Amino acid sequence: MQAGVLPENDSAVLENLWKMFNFYVSVFRQSEADGLSPQFVASFRRDFCAFVQKPLVAQGWDRLRAADQLGADQEEMRRRWCP
C-alpha cells in the first residue's frame, strides 16, 4: 500500500474506519442528549477532527460516504464538530 493512498480493494481498512466513525458518532449522540461533560465532548471533538484530517482517513470517509455507509448523524457530527 502506498503511503496516504487507500487501495480500492482494502476492505479491512474501510471496515476499521467505519467502526471508528461509528464509535465517534456514539459519543456525538450522547453529547447531544447531554449525557457527557463538556470537557469530555471537547476532547473527543479535537480527536475526531484531527483524525478525519489525515489524508488516508479523509479518503476513507469519502469512500464510505459514496457507498452510503455513513449516515446523516456522521455527516452532522463532522459538520458541527469540525467547522
C-alpha positions as CSV (number, residue, x, y, z in Angstrom):
1,M,0.0,0.0,0.0
2,Q,1.3,3.4,-1.0
3,A,1.5,5.9,1.9
4,G,-1.5,8.1,2.1
5,V,-3.5,6.2,-0.6
6,L,-6.3,3.8,0.2
7,P,-6.2,0.9,-2.2
8,E,-9.6,0.2,-3.9
9,N,-9.7,-3.3,-2.6
10,D,-8.6,-2.7,1.0
11,S,-11.9,-3.6,2.7
12,A,-10.3,-4.2,6.1
13,V,-9.1,-0.6,6.3
14,L,-12.6,0.7,5.3
15,E,-14.2,-1.6,7.8
16,N,-12.0,-0.4,10.6
17,L,-12.6,3.3,9.7
18,W,-16.3,2.6,9.6
19,K,-16.0,1.2,13.2
20,M,-14.1,4.3,14.3
21,F,-16.6,6.7,12.8
22,N,-19.4,4.8,14.5
23,F,-17.6,5.0,17.8
24,Y,-17.3,8.7,17.4
25,V,-20.9,9.1,16.4
26,S,-22.0,7.2,19.6
27,V,-20.1,9.9,21.6
28,F,-21.7,12.6,19.5
29,R,-25.2,11.2,20.1
30,Q,-24.5,11.0,23.9
31,S,-23.3,14.6,23.8
32,E,-26.5,15.7,22.0
33,A,-28.5,14.0,24.8
34,D,-26.5,15.9,27.4
35,G,-25.1,12.7,28.7
36,L,-21.4,13.7,28.8
37,S,-19.5,16.5,30.3
38,P,-18.5,19.4,28.1
39,Q,-14.8,18.7,28.8
40,F,-15.2,15.1,27.6
41,V,-17.0,16.1,24.5
42,A,-14.4,18.8,23.7
43,S,-11.7,16.2,24.0
44,F,-13.5,13.9,21.5
45,R,-14.2,16.8,19.1
46,R,-10.5,17.6,18.9
47,D,-9.5,14.0,18.5
48,F,-12.1,13.3,15.8
49,C,-11.3,16.5,13.8
50,A,-7.6,15.6,13.9
51,F,-8.4,12.1,12.8
52,V,-10.5,13.0,9.8
53,Q,-7.9,15.5,8.6
54,K,-5.4,12.7,8.0
55,P,-5.3,12.0,4.2
56,L,-6.0,8.3,4.5
57,V,-8.9,8.8,6.9
58,A,-10.4,11.6,4.8
59,Q,-10.2,9.4,1.7
60,G,-11.9,6.5,3.6
61,W,-14.6,8.9,4.8
62,D,-15.3,9.9,1.2
63,R,-15.4,6.3,0.0
64,L,-17.7,5.2,2.8
65,R,-20.0,8.2,2.2
66,A,-20.1,7.5,-1.5
67,A,-21.1,3.9,-0.7
68,D,-23.9,5.2,1.6
69,Q,-22.2,3.6,4.6
70,L,-22.2,6.8,6.6
71,G,-25.5,8.3,7.7
72,A,-26.9,11.7,8.5
73,D,-25.6,11.5,12.1
74,Q,-22.0,11.1,10.9
75,E,-22.4,14.0,8.5
76,E,-23.9,16.2,11.2
77,M,-21.2,15.3,13.6
78,R,-18.5,16.3,11.2
79,R,-20.2,19.5,10.2
80,R,-20.8,20.6,13.8
81,W,-17.6,19.3,15.4
82,C,-15.2,20.3,12.6
83,P,-16.4,23.7,11.2
